[in-house]
Amino acid sequence: MDVKKNTRSKLSLTALLFSSKFIKSPVIRIAIIFAIIIACLLMIKVAIMAFYITVFLLVTISIWGTWQRFAKLKKSKALS
């Protein structure tokens, strides 16, 4: 694939990656593809972990709030 200078800004990342003018070595192309795949997988993993942490915090806060309400109710019944 031949890339002209004036159309370089219009090319997609895939076209630039597989263009023989910019990246000549196939080993470097494969390494870049693997790096992109690994980066995407890591971003997905971080998003899933953030979701789990958010759910854990919401459950913890709700349990703690319920326990505080129960303790306050128990204390007021013990006083009366």
mmCIF file of the N, C-alpha and C atoms, coordinates in Angstrom:
data_MODEL
# 
_entry.id   MODEL 
# 
loop_
_atom_site.group_PDB 
_atom_site.id 
_atom_site.type_symbol 
_atom_site.label_atom_id 
_atom_site.label_alt_id 
_atom_site.label_comp_id 
_atom_site.label_asym_id 
_atom_site.label_entity_id 
_atom_site.label_seq_id 
_atom_site.pdbx_PDB_ins_code 
_atom_site.Cartn_x 
_atom_site.Cartn_y 
_atom_site.Cartn_z 
_atom_site.occupancy 
_atom_site.B_iso_or_equiv 
_atom_site.pdbx_formal_charge 
_atom_site.auth_seq_id 
_atom_site.auth_comp_id 
_atom_site.auth_asym_id 
_atom_site.auth_atom_id 
_atom_site.pdbx_PDB_model_num 
ATOM 1   N N  . MET A 1 1  ? 0.848   -1.183 0.000  1.00 0.00 ? 1  MET A N  1 
ATOM 2   C CA . MET A 1 1  ? 0.000   0.000  0.000  1.00 0.00 ? 1  MET A CA 1 
ATOM 3   C C  . MET A 1 1  ? 0.883   1.232  0.000  1.00 0.00 ? 1  MET A C  1 
ATOM 4   N N  . ASP A 1 2  ? 0.688   2.078  -0.955 1.00 0.00 ? 2  ASP A N  1 
ATOM 5   C CA . ASP A 1 2  ? 1.498   3.282  -1.067 1.00 0.00 ? 2  ASP A CA 1 
ATOM 6   C C  . ASP A 1 2  ? 0.749   4.452  -0.434 1.00 0.00 ? 2  ASP A C  1 
ATOM 7   N N  . VAL A 1 3  ? 1.456   5.209  0.386  1.00 0.00 ? 3  VAL A N  1 
ATOM 8   C CA . VAL A 1 3  ? 0.835   6.322  1.094  1.00 0.00 ? 3  VAL A CA 1 
ATOM 9   C C  . VAL A 1 3  ? 1.415   7.619  0.570  1.00 0.00 ? 3  VAL A C  1 
ATOM 10  N N  . LYS A 1 4  ? 0.554   8.512  0.130  1.00 0.00 ? 4  LYS A N  1 
ATOM 11  C CA . LYS A 1 4  ? 1.005   9.820  -0.338 1.00 0.00 ? 4  LYS A CA 1 
ATOM 12  C C  . LYS A 1 4  ? 1.071   10.770 0.841  1.00 0.00 ? 4  LYS A C  1 
ATOM 13  N N  . LYS A 1 5  ? 1.915   11.797 0.703  1.00 0.00 ? 5  LYS A N  1 
ATOM 14  C CA . LYS A 1 5  ? 2.136   12.710 1.807  1.00 0.00 ? 5  LYS A CA 1 
ATOM 15  C C  . LYS A 1 5  ? 0.890   13.528 2.151  1.00 0.00 ? 5  LYS A C  1 
ATOM 16  N N  . ASN A 1 6  ? 0.126   13.961 1.154  1.00 0.00 ? 6  ASN A N  1 
ATOM 17  C CA . ASN A 1 6  ? -1.011  14.828 1.435  1.00 0.00 ? 6  ASN A CA 1 
ATOM 18  C C  . ASN A 1 6  ? -2.215  14.071 1.993  1.00 0.00 ? 6  ASN A C  1 
ATOM 19  N N  . THR A 1 7  ? -2.270  12.760 1.838  1.00 0.00 ? 7  THR A N  1 
ATOM 20  C CA . THR A 1 7  ? -3.398  11.989 2.370  1.00 0.00 ? 7  THR A CA 1 
ATOM 21  C C  . THR A 1 7  ? -3.057  11.293 3.684  1.00 0.00 ? 7  THR A C  1 
ATOM 22  N N  . ARG A 1 8  ? -1.894  11.588 4.230  1.00 0.00 ? 8  ARG A N  1 
ATOM 23  C CA . ARG A 1 8  ? -1.469  10.901 5.450  1.00 0.00 ? 8  ARG A CA 1 
ATOM 24  C C  . ARG A 1 8  ? -2.407  11.199 6.620  1.00 0.00 ? 8  ARG A C  1 
ATOM 25  N N  . SER A 1 9  ? -2.901  12.412 6.726  1.00 0.00 ? 9  SER A N  1 
ATOM 26  C CA . SER A 1 9  ? -3.768  12.758 7.850  1.00 0.00 ? 9  SER A CA 1 
ATOM 27  C C  . SER A 1 9  ? -5.137  12.096 7.733  1.00 0.00 ? 9  SER A C  1 
ATOM 28  N N  . LYS A 1 10 ? -5.531  11.686 6.540  1.00 0.00 ? 10 LYS A N  1 
ATOM 29  C CA . LYS A 1 10 ? -6.841  11.079 6.337  1.00 0.00 ? 10 LYS A CA 1 
ATOM 30  C C  . LYS A 1 10 ? -6.818  9.567  6.536  1.00 0.00 ? 10 LYS A C  1 
ATOM 31  N N  . LEU A 1 11 ? -5.645  8.984  6.650  1.00 0.00 ? 11 LEU A N  1 
ATOM 32  C CA . LEU A 1 11 ? -5.553  7.533  6.785  1.00 0.00 ? 11 LEU A CA 1 
ATOM 33  C C  . LEU A 1 11 ? -5.893  7.093  8.203  1.00 0.00 ? 11 LEU A C  1 
ATOM 34  N N  . SER A 1 12 ? -6.445  5.913  8.293  1.00 0.00 ? 12 SER A N  1 
ATOM 35  C CA . SER A 1 12 ? -6.745  5.361  9.607  1.00 0.00 ? 12 SER A CA 1 
ATOM 36  C C  . SER A 1 12 ? -5.475  4.767  10.212 1.00 0.00 ? 12 SER A C  1 
ATOM 37  N N  . LEU A 1 13 ? -5.577  4.420  11.473 1.00 0.00 ? 13 LEU A N  1 
ATOM 38  C CA . LEU A 1 13 ? -4.434  3.813  12.157 1.00 0.00 ? 13 LEU A CA 1 
ATOM 39  C C  . LEU A 1 13 ? -4.075  2.476  11.527 1.00 0.00 ? 13 LEU A C  1 
ATOM 40  N N  . THR A 1 14 ? -5.074  1.735  11.104 1.00 0.00 ? 14 THR A N  1 
ATOM 41  C CA . THR A 1 14 ? -4.820  0.436  10.473 1.00 0.00 ? 14 THR A CA 1 
ATOM 42  C C  . THR A 1 14 ? -4.084  0.602  9.154  1.00 0.00 ? 14 THR A C  1 
ATOM 43  N N  . ALA A 1 15 ? -4.487  1.597  8.369  1.00 0.00 ? 15 ALA A N  1 
ATOM 44  C CA . ALA A 1 15 ? -3.811  1.827  7.091  1.00 0.00 ? 15 ALA A CA 1 
ATOM 45  C C  . ALA A 1 15 ? -2.367  2.244  7.311  1.00 0.00 ? 15 ALA A C  1 
ATOM 46  N N  . LEU A 1 16 ? -2.127  3.072  8.312  1.00 0.00 ? 16 LEU A N  1 
ATOM 47  C CA . LEU A 1 16 ? -0.744  3.463  8.606  1.00 0.00 ? 16 LEU A CA 1 
ATOM 48  C C  . LEU A 1 16 ? 0.063   2.285  9.125  1.00 0.00 ? 16 LEU A C  1 
ATOM 49  N N  . LEU A 1 17 ? -0.584  1.425  9.896  1.00 0.00 ? 17 LEU A N  1 
ATOM 50  C CA . LEU A 1 17 ? 0.118   0.283  10.475 1.00 0.00 ? 17 LEU A CA 1 
ATOM 51  C C  . LEU A 1 17 ? 0.560   -0.699 9.404  1.00 0.00 ? 17 LEU A C  1 
ATOM 52  N N  . PHE A 1 18 ? -0.291  -0.930 8.416  1.00 0.00 ? 18 PHE A N  1 
ATOM 53  C CA . PHE A 1 18 ? 0.038   -1.899 7.382  1.00 0.00 ? 18 PHE A CA 1 
ATOM 54  C C  . PHE A 1 18 ? 0.673   -1.262 6.155  1.00 0.00 ? 18 PHE A C  1 
ATOM 55  N N  . SER A 1 19 ? 0.963   0.016  6.215  1.00 0.00 ? 19 SER A N  1 
ATOM 56  C CA . SER A 1 19 ? 1.631   0.679  5.106  1.00 0.00 ? 19 SER A CA 1 
ATOM 57  C C  . SER A 1 19 ? 3.116   0.328  5.147  1.00 0.00 ? 19 SER A C  1 
ATOM 58  N N  . SER A 1 20 ? 3.636   -0.112 4.028  1.00 0.00 ? 20 SER A N  1 
ATOM 59  C CA . SER A 1 20 ? 5.047   -0.513 3.990  1.00 0.00 ? 20 SER A CA 1 
ATOM 60  C C  . SER A 1 20 ? 5.975   0.691  4.002  1.00 0.00 ? 20 SER A C  1 
ATOM 61  N N  . LYS A 1 21 ? 5.434   1.893  3.806  1.00 0.00 ? 21 LYS A N  1 
ATOM 62  C CA . LYS A 1 21 ? 6.282   3.078  3.788  1.00 0.00 ? 21 LYS A CA 1 
ATOM 63  C C  . LYS A 1 21 ? 6.681   3.499  5.202  1.00 0.00 ? 21 LYS A C  1 
ATOM 64  N N  . PHE A 1 22 ? 5.778   3.358  6.165  1.00 0.00 ? 22 PHE A N  1 
ATOM 65  C CA . PHE A 1 22 ? 6.055   3.840  7.512  1.00 0.00 ? 22 PHE A CA 1 
ATOM 66  C C  . PHE A 1 22 ? 6.675   2.767  8.399  1.00 0.00 ? 22 PHE A C  1 
ATOM 67  N N  . ILE A 1 23 ? 6.144   1.572  8.370  1.00 0.00 ? 23 ILE A N  1 
ATOM 68  C CA . ILE A 1 23 ? 6.682   0.488  9.196  1.00 0.00 ? 23 ILE A CA 1 
ATOM 69  C C  . ILE A 1 23 ? 7.109   -0.626 8.255  1.00 0.00 ? 23 ILE A C  1 
ATOM 70  N N  . LYS A 1 24 ? 8.404   -0.796 8.129  1.00 0.00 ? 24 LYS A N  1 
ATOM 71  C CA . LYS A 1 24 ? 8.918   -1.745 7.150  1.00 0.00 ? 24 LYS A CA 1 
ATOM 72  C C  . LYS A 1 24 ? 9.018   -3.170 7.696  1.00 0.00 ? 24 LYS A C  1 
ATOM 73  N N  . SER A 1 25 ? 9.326   -3.308 8.969  1.00 0.00 ? 25 SER A N  1 
ATOM 74  C CA . SER A 1 25 ? 9.549   -4.635 9.535  1.00 0.00 ? 25 SER A CA 1 
ATOM 75  C C  . SER A 1 25 ? 8.227   -5.279 9.959  1.00 0.00 ? 25 SER A C  1 
ATOM 76  N N  . PRO A 1 26 ? 7.975   -6.509 9.507  1.00 0.00 ? 26 PRO A N  1 
ATOM 77  C CA . PRO A 1 26 ? 6.744   -7.189 9.945  1.00 0.00 ? 26 PRO A CA 1 
ATOM 78  C C  . PRO A 1 26 ? 6.764   -7.545 11.427 1.00 0.00 ? 26 PRO A C  1 
ATOM 79  N N  . VAL A 1 27 ? 7.960   -7.713 11.982 1.00 0.00 ? 27 VAL A N  1 
ATOM 80  C CA . VAL A 1 27 ? 8.069   -8.024 13.416 1.00 0.00 ? 27 VAL A CA 1 
ATOM 81  C C  . VAL A 1 27 ? 7.566   -6.842 14.243 1.00 0.00 ? 27 VAL A C  1 
ATOM 82  N N  . ILE A 1 28 ? 7.924   -5.637 13.815 1.00 0.00 ? 28 ILE A N  1 
ATOM 83  C CA . ILE A 1 28 ? 7.470   -4.447 14.535 1.00 0.00 ? 28 ILE A CA 1 
ATOM 84  C C  . ILE A 1 28 ? 5.960   -4.301 14.402 1.00 0.00 ? 28 ILE A C  1 
ATOM 85  N N  . ARG A 1 29 ? 5.423   -4.619 13.223 1.00 0.00 ? 29 ARG A N  1 
ATOM 86  C CA . ARG A 1 29 ? 3.967   -4.557 13.034 1.00 0.00 ? 29 ARG A CA 1 
ATOM 87  C C  . ARG A 1 29 ? 3.253   -5.517 13.974 1.00 0.00 ? 29 ARG A C  1 
ATOM 88  N N  . ILE A 1 30 ? 3.753   -6.741 14.062 1.00 0.00 ? 30 ILE A N  1 
ATOM 89  C CA . ILE A 1 30 ? 3.142   -7.738 14.951 1.00 0.00 ? 30 ILE A CA 1 
ATOM 90  C C  . ILE A 1 30 ? 3.255   -7.294 16.408 1.00 0.00 ? 30 ILE A C  1 
ATOM 91  N N  . ALA A 1 31 ? 4.415   -6.721 16.767 1.00 0.00 ? 31 ALA A N  1 
ATOM 92  C CA . ALA A 1 31 ? 4.596   -6.243 18.139 1.00 0.00 ? 31 ALA A CA 1 
ATOM 93  C C  . ALA A 1 31 ? 3.623   -5.111 18.457 1.00 0.00 ? 31 ALA A C  1 
ATOM 94  N N  . ILE A 1 32 ? 3.403   -4.221 17.496 1.00 0.00 ? 32 ILE A N  1 
ATOM 95  C CA . ILE A 1 32 ? 2.461   -3.118 17.714 1.00 0.00 ? 32 ILE A CA 1 
ATOM 96  C C  . ILE A 1 32 ? 1.037   -3.648 17.856 1.00 0.00 ? 32 ILE A C  1 
ATOM 97  N N  . ILE A 1 33 ? 0.673   -4.623 17.036 1.00 0.00 ? 33 ILE A N  1 
ATOM 98  C CA . ILE A 1 33 ? -0.670  -5.209 17.121 1.00 0.00 ? 33 ILE A CA 1 
ATOM 99  C C  . ILE A 1 33 ? -0.878  -5.874 18.475 1.00 0.00 ? 33 ILE A C  1 
ATOM 100 N N  . PHE A 1 34 ? 0.123   -6.642 18.931 1.00 0.00 ? 34 PHE A N  1 
ATOM 101 C CA . PHE A 1 34 ? 0.009   -7.274 20.246 1.00 0.00 ? 34 PHE A CA 1 
ATOM 102 C C  . PHE A 1 34 ? -0.055  -6.235 21.356 1.00 0.00 ? 34 PHE A C  1 
ATOM 103 N N  . ALA A 1 35 ? 0.707   -5.147 21.227 1.00 0.00 ? 35 ALA A N  1 
ATOM 104 C CA . ALA A 1 35 ? 0.672   -4.092 22.243 1.00 0.00 ? 35 ALA A CA 1 
ATOM 105 C C  . ALA A 1 35 ? -0.705  -3.440 22.304 1.00 0.00 ? 35 ALA A C  1 
ATOM 106 N N  . ILE A 1 36 ? -1.323  -3.221 21.140 1.00 0.00 ? 36 ILE A N  1 
ATOM 107 C CA . ILE A 1 36 ? -2.668  -2.630 21.115 1.00 0.00 ? 36 ILE A CA 1 
ATOM 108 C C  . ILE A 1 36 ? -3.682  -3.581 21.747 1.00 0.00 ? 36 ILE A C  1 
ATOM 109 N N  . ILE A 1 37 ? -3.576  -4.872 21.430 1.00 0.00 ? 37 ILE A N  1 
ATOM 110 C CA . ILE A 1 37 ? -4.501  -5.860 22.003 1.00 0.00 ? 37 ILE A CA 1 
ATOM 111 C C  . ILE A 1 37 ? -4.339  -5.939 23.516 1.00 0.00 ? 37 ILE A C  1 
ATOM 112 N N  . ILE A 1 38 ? -3.095  -5.968 23.993 1.00 0.00 ? 38 ILE A N  1 
ATOM 113 C CA . ILE A 1 38 ? -2.841  -6.037 25.436 1.00 0.00 ? 38 ILE A CA 1 
ATOM 114 C C  . ILE A 1 38 ? -3.353  -4.780 26.129 1.00 0.00 ? 38 ILE A C  1 
ATOM 115 N N  . ALA A 1 39 ? -3.160  -3.616 25.506 1.00 0.00 ? 39 ALA A N  1 
ATOM 116 C CA . ALA A 1 39 ? -3.656  -2.368 26.103 1.00 0.00 ? 39 ALA A CA 1 
ATOM 117 C C  . ALA A 1 39 ? -5.177  -2.382 26.212 1.00 0.00 ? 39 ALA A C  1 
ATOM 118 N N  . CYS A 1 40 ? -5.850  -2.878 25.180 1.00 0.00 ? 40 CYS A N  1 
ATOM 119 C CA . CYS A 1 40 ? -7.320  -2.960 25.227 1.00 0.00 ? 40 CYS A CA 1 
ATOM 120 C C  . CYS A 1 40 ? -7.776  -3.921 26.324 1.00 0.00 ? 40 CYS A C  1 
ATOM 121 N N  . LEU A 1 41 ? -7.117  -5.068 26.431 1.00 0.00 ? 41 LEU A N  1 
ATOM 122 C CA . LEU A 1 41 ? -7.491  -6.028 27.475 1.00 0.00 ? 41 LEU A CA 1 
ATOM 123 C C  . LEU A 1 41 ? -7.260  -5.460 28.869 1.00 0.00 ? 41 LEU A C  1 
ATOM 124 N N  . LEU A 1 42 ? -6.162  -4.712 29.040 1.00 0.00 ? 42 LEU A N  1 
ATOM 125 C CA . LEU A 1 42 ? -5.902  -4.104 30.342 1.00 0.00 ? 42 LEU A CA 1 
ATOM 126 C C  . LEU A 1 42 ? -6.940  -3.036 30.678 1.00 0.00 ? 42 LEU A C  1 
ATOM 127 N N  . MET A 1 43 ? -7.367  -2.268 29.680 1.00 0.00 ? 43 MET A N  1 
ATOM 128 C CA . MET A 1 43 ? -8.402  -1.266 29.935 1.00 0.00 ? 43 MET A CA 1 
ATOM 129 C C  . MET A 1 43 ? -9.715  -1.925 30.328 1.00 0.00 ? 43 MET A C  1 
ATOM 130 N N  . ILE A 1 44 ? -10.045 -3.035 29.683 1.00 0.00 ? 44 ILE A N  1 
ATOM 131 C CA . ILE A 1 44 ? -11.263 -3.763 30.043 1.00 0.00 ? 44 ILE A CA 1 
ATOM 132 C C  . ILE A 1 44 ? -11.152 -4.308 31.465 1.00 0.00 ? 44 ILE A C  1 
ATOM 133 N N  . LYS A 1 45 ? -9.969  -4.826 31.809 1.00 0.00 ? 45 LYS A N  1 
ATOM 134 C CA . LYS A 1 45 ? -9.758  -5.363 33.153 1.00 0.00 ? 45 LYS A CA 1 
ATOM 135 C C  . LYS A 1 45 ? -9.890  -4.265 34.207 1.00 0.00 ? 45 LYS A C  1 
ATOM 136 N N  . VAL A 1 46 ? -9.331  -3.097 33.935 1.00 0.00 ? 46 VAL A N  1 
ATOM 137 C CA . VAL A 1 46 ? -9.430  -1.981 34.879 1.00 0.00 ? 46 VAL A CA 1 
ATOM 138 C C  . VAL A 1 46 ? -10.881 -1.533 35.032 1.00 0.00 ? 46 VAL A C  1 
ATOM 139 N N  . ALA A 1 47 ? -11.630 -1.515 33.938 1.00 0.00 ? 47 ALA A N  1 
ATOM 140 C CA . ALA A 1 47 ? -13.041 -1.119 34.012 1.00 0.00 ? 47 ALA A CA 1 
ATOM 141 C C  . ALA A 1 47 ? -13.843 -2.113 34.841 1.00 0.00 ? 47 ALA A C  1 
ATOM 142 N N  . ILE A 1 48 ? -13.578 -3.402 34.669 1.00 0.00 ? 48 ILE A N  1 
ATOM 143 C CA . ILE A 1 48 ? -14.281 -4.422 35.453 1.00 0.00 ? 48 ILE A CA 1 
ATOM 144 C C  . ILE A 1 48 ? -13.918 -4.307 36.929 1.00 0.00 ? 48 ILE A C  1 
ATOM 145 N N  . MET A 1 49 ? -12.643 -4.080 37.224 1.00 0.00 ? 49 MET A N  1 
ATOM 146 C CA . MET A 1 49 ? -12.232 -3.928 38.623 1.00 0.00 ? 49 MET A CA 1 
ATOM 147 C C  . MET A 1 49 ? -12.863 -2.689 39.252 1.00 0.00 ? 49 MET A C  1 
ATOM 148 N N  . ALA A 1 50 ? -12.961 -1.602 38.497 1.00 0.00 ? 50 ALA A N  1 
ATOM 149 C CA . ALA A 1 50 ? -13.607 -0.393 39.018 1.00 0.00 ? 50 ALA A CA 1 
ATOM 150 C C  . ALA A 1 50 ? -15.080 -0.660 39.314 1.00 0.00 ? 50 ALA A C  1 
ATOM 151 N N  . PHE A 1 51 ? -15.731 -1.441 38.455 1.00 0.00 ? 51 PHE A N  1 
ATOM 152 C CA . PHE A 1 51 ? -17.134 -1.800 38.698 1.00 0.00 ? 51 PHE A CA 1 
ATOM 153 C C  . PHE A 1 51 ? -17.260 -2.625 39.975 1.00 0.00 ? 51 PHE A C  1 
ATOM 154 N N  . TYR A 1 52 ? -16.380 -3.619 40.152 1.00 0.00 ? 52 TYR A N  1 
ATOM 155 C CA . TYR A 1 52 ? -16.426 -4.446 41.364 1.00 0.00 ? 52 TYR A CA 1 
ATOM 156 C C  . TYR A 1 52 ? -16.185 -3.613 42.617 1.00 0.00 ? 52 TYR A C  1 
ATOM 157 N N  . ILE A 1 53 ? -15.232 -2.700 42.559 1.00 0.00 ? 53 ILE A N  1 
ATOM 158 C CA . ILE A 1 53 ? -14.939 -1.861 43.719 1.00 0.00 ? 53 ILE A CA 1 
ATOM 159 C C  . ILE A 1 53 ? -16.133 -0.969 44.040 1.00 0.00 ? 53 ILE A C  1 
ATOM 160 N N  . THR A 1 54 ? -16.780 -0.426 43.009 1.00 0.00 ? 54 THR A N  1 
ATOM 161 C CA . THR A 1 54 ? -17.956 0.418  43.224 1.00 0.00 ? 54 THR A CA 1 
ATOM 162 C C  . THR A 1 54 ? -19.089 -0.369 43.872 1.00 0.00 ? 54 THR A C  1 
ATOM 163 N N  . VAL A 1 55 ? -19.351 -1.565 43.377 1.00 0.00 ? 55 VAL A N  1 
ATOM 164 C CA . VAL A 1 55 ? -20.405 -2.400 43.959 1.00 0.00 ? 55 VAL A CA 1 
ATOM 165 C C  . VAL A 1 55 ? -20.056 -2.760 45.398 1.00 0.00 ? 55 VAL A C  1 
ATOM 166 N N  . PHE A 1 56 ? -18.804 -3.107 45.654 1.00 0.00 ? 56 PHE A N  1 
ATOM 167 C CA . PHE A 1 56 ? -18.376 -3.444 47.010 1.00 0.00 ? 56 PHE A CA 1 
ATOM 168 C C  . PHE A 1 56 ? -18.575 -2.263 47.955 1.00 0.00 ? 56 PHE A C  1 
ATOM 169 N N  . LEU A 1 57 ? -18.200 -1.066 47.512 1.00 0.00 ? 57 LEU A N  1 
ATOM 170 C CA . LEU A 1 57 ? -18.370 0.109  48.363 1.00 0.00 ? 57 LEU A CA 1 
ATOM 171 C C  . LEU A 1 57 ? -19.846 0.414  48.617 1.00 0.00 ? 57 LEU A C  1 
ATOM 172 N N  . LEU A 1 58 ? -20.685 0.283  47.604 1.00 0.00 ? 58 LEU A N  1 
ATOM 173 C CA . LEU A 1 58 ? -22.117 0.526  47.793 1.00 0.00 ? 58 LEU A CA 1 
ATOM 174 C C  . LEU A 1 58 ? -22.728 -0.464 48.780 1.00 0.00 ? 58 LEU A C  1 
ATOM 175 N N  . VAL A 1 59 ? -22.364 -1.735 48.655 1.00 0.00 ? 59 VAL A N  1 
ATOM 176 C CA . VAL A 1 59 ? -22.882 -2.748 49.581 1.00 0.00 ? 59 VAL A CA 1 
ATOM 177 C C  . VAL A 1 59 ? -22.369 -2.492 50.991 1.00 0.00 ? 59 VAL A C  1 
ATOM 178 N N  . THR A 1 60 ? -21.101 -2.141 51.121 1.00 0.00 ? 60 THR A N  1 
ATOM 179 C CA . THR A 1 60 ? -20.522 -1.874 52.436 1.00 0.00 ? 60 THR A CA 1 
ATOM 180 C C  . THR A 1 60 ? -21.191 -0.677 53.101 1.00 0.00 ? 60 THR A C  1 
ATOM 181 N N  . ILE A 1 61 ? -21.399 0.384  52.338 1.00 0.00 ? 61 ILE A N  1 
ATOM 182 C CA . ILE A 1 61 ? -22.031 1.582  52.906 1.00 0.00 ? 61 ILE A CA 1 
ATOM 183 C C  . ILE A 1 61 ? -23.472 1.294  53.315 1.00 0.00 ? 61 ILE A C  1 
ATOM 184 N N  . SER A 1 62 ? -24.185 0.516  52.504 1.00 0.00 ? 62 SER A N  1 
ATOM 185 C CA . SER A 1 62 ? -25.577 0.208  52.869 1.00 0.00 ? 62 SER A CA 1 
ATOM 186 C C  . SER A 1 62 ? -25.639 -0.678 54.111 1.00 0.00 ? 62 SER A C  1 
ATOM 187 N N  . ILE A 1 63 ? -24.748 -1.650 54.233 1.00 0.00 ? 63 ILE A N  1 
ATOM 188 C CA . ILE A 1 63 ? -24.719 -2.504 55.431 1.00 0.00 ? 63 ILE A CA 1 
ATOM 189 C C  . ILE A 1 63 ? -24.346 -1.681 56.654 1.00 0.00 ? 63 ILE A C  1 
ATOM 190 N N  . TRP A 1 64 ? -23.372 -0.792 56.511 1.00 0.00 ? 64 TRP A N  1 
ATOM 191 C CA . TRP A 1 64 ? -22.943 0.035  57.635 1.00 0.00 ? 64 TRP A CA 1 
ATOM 192 C C  . TRP A 1 64 ? -24.066 0.967  58.081 1.00 0.00 ? 64 TRP A C  1 
ATOM 193 N N  . GLY A 1 65 ? -24.774 1.571  57.113 1.00 0.00 ? 65 GLY A N  1 
ATOM 194 C CA . GLY A 1 65 ? -25.892 2.454  57.456 1.00 0.00 ? 65 GLY A CA 1 
ATOM 195 C C  . GLY A 1 65 ? -27.012 1.707  58.145 1.00 0.00 ? 65 GLY A C  1 
ATOM 196 N N  . THR A 1 66 ? -27.314 0.503  57.673 1.00 0.00 ? 66 THR A N  1 
ATOM 197 C CA . THR A 1 66 ? -28.349 -0.318 58.313 1.00 0.00 ? 66 THR A CA 1 
ATOM 198 C C  . THR A 1 66 ? -27.939 -0.694 59.728 1.00 0.00 ? 66 THR A C  1 
ATOM 199 N N  . TRP A 1 67 ? -26.688 -1.030 59.917 1.00 0.00 ? 67 TRP A N  1 
ATOM 200 C CA . TRP A 1 67 ? -26.194 -1.395 61.248 1.00 0.00 ? 67 TRP A CA 1 
ATOM 201 C C  . TRP A 1 67 ? -26.266 -0.206 62.201 1.00 0.00 ? 67 TRP A C  1 
ATOM 202 N N  . GLN A 1 68 ? -25.932 0.978  61.706 1.00 0.00 ? 68 GLN A N  1 
ATOM 203 C CA . GLN A 1 68 ? -26.009 2.172  62.552 1.00 0.00 ? 68 GLN A CA 1 
ATOM 204 C C  . GLN A 1 68 ? -27.457 2.453  62.964 1.00 0.00 ? 68 GLN A C  1 
ATOM 205 N N  . ARG A 1 69 ? -28.382 2.302  62.021 1.00 0.00 ? 69 ARG A N  1 
ATOM 206 C CA . ARG A 1 69 ? -29.800 2.506  62.333 1.00 0.00 ? 69 ARG A CA 1 
ATOM 207 C C  . ARG A 1 69 ? -30.284 1.482  63.354 1.00 0.00 ? 69 ARG A C  1 
ATOM 208 N N  . PHE A 1 70 ? -29.861 0.230  63.181 1.00 0.00 ? 70 PHE A N  1 
ATOM 209 C CA . PHE A 1 70 ? -30.252 -0.833 64.111 1.00 0.00 ? 70 PHE A CA 1 
ATOM 210 C C  . PHE A 1 70 ? -29.679 -0.576 65.500 1.00 0.00 ? 70 PHE A C  1 
ATOM 211 N N  . ALA A 1 71 ? -28.425 -0.141 65.569 1.00 0.00 ? 71 ALA A N  1 
ATOM 212 C CA . ALA A 1 71 ? -27.796 0.129  66.864 1.00 0.00 ? 71 ALA A CA 1 
ATOM 213 C C  . ALA A 1 71 ? -28.479 1.300  67.563 1.00 0.00 ? 71 ALA A C  1 
ATOM 214 N N  . LYS A 1 72 ? -28.855 2.322  66.799 1.00 0.00 ? 72 LYS A N  1 
ATOM 215 C CA . LYS A 1 72 ? -29.547 3.473  67.383 1.00 0.00 ? 72 LYS A CA 1 
ATOM 216 C C  . LYS A 1 72 ? -30.924 3.061  67.909 1.00 0.00 ? 72 LYS A C  1 
ATOM 217 N N  . LEU A 1 73 ? -31.633 2.231  67.154 1.00 0.00 ? 73 LEU A N  1 
ATOM 218 C CA . LEU A 1 73 ? -32.953 1.748  67.580 1.00 0.00 ? 73 LEU A CA 1 
ATOM 219 C C  . LEU A 1 73 ? -32.833 0.880  68.828 1.00 0.00 ? 73 LEU A C  1 
ATOM 220 N N  . LYS A 1 74 ? -31.821 0.035  68.873 1.00 0.00 ? 74 LYS A N  1 
ATOM 221 C CA . LYS A 1 74 ? -31.606 -0.843 70.025 1.00 0.00 ? 74 LYS A CA 1 
ATOM 222 C C  . LYS A 1 74 ? -31.287 -0.018 71.271 1.00 0.00 ? 74 LYS A C  1 
ATOM 223 N N  . LYS A 1 75 ? -30.474 1.030  71.101 1.00 0.00 ? 75 LYS A N  1 
ATOM 224 C CA . LYS A 1 75 ? -30.106 1.868  72.234 1.00 0.00 ? 75 LYS A CA 1 
ATOM 225 C C  . LYS A 1 75 ? -31.323 2.638  72.755 1.00 0.00 ? 75 LYS A C  1 
ATOM 226 N N  . SER A 1 76 ? -32.175 3.135  71.873 1.00 0.00 ? 76 SER A N  1 
ATOM 227 C CA . SER A 1 76 ? -33.359 3.890  72.312 1.00 0.00 ? 76 SER A CA 1 
ATOM 228 C C  . SER A 1 76 ? -34.374 2.969  73.001 1.00 0.00 ? 76 SER A C  1 
ATOM 229 N N  . LYS A 1 77 ? -34.476 1.714  72.577 1.00 0.00 ? 77 LYS A N  1 
ATOM 230 C CA . LYS A 1 77 ? -35.375 0.766  73.249 1.00 0.00 ? 77 LYS A CA 1 
ATOM 231 C C  . LYS A 1 77 ? -34.826 0.376  74.615 1.00 0.00 ? 77 LYS A C  1 
ATOM 232 N N  . ALA A 1 78 ? -33.498 0.295  74.735 1.00 0.00 ? 78 ALA A N  1 
ATOM 233 C CA . ALA A 1 78 ? -32.901 -0.069 76.016 1.00 0.00 ? 78 ALA A CA 1 
ATOM 234 C C  . ALA A 1 78 ? -33.077 1.050  77.030 1.00 0.00 ? 78 ALA A C  1 
ATOM 235 N N  . LEU A 1 79 ? -33.069 2.304  76.582 1.00 0.00 ? 79 LEU A N  1 
ATOM 236 C CA . LEU A 1 79 ? -33.234 3.429  77.497 1.00 0.00 ? 79 LEU A CA 1 
ATOM 237 C C  . LEU A 1 79 ? -34.671 3.545  77.993 1.00 0.00 ? 79 LEU A C  1 
ATOM 238 N N  . SER A 1 80 ? -35.636 3.179  77.184 1.00 0.00 ? 80 SER A N  1 
ATOM 239 C CA . SER A 1 80 ? -37.041 3.357  77.583 1.00 0.00 ? 80 SER A CA 1 
ATOM 240 C C  . SER A 1 80 ? -37.627 2.128  78.241 1.00 0.00 ? 80 SER A C  1 
# 
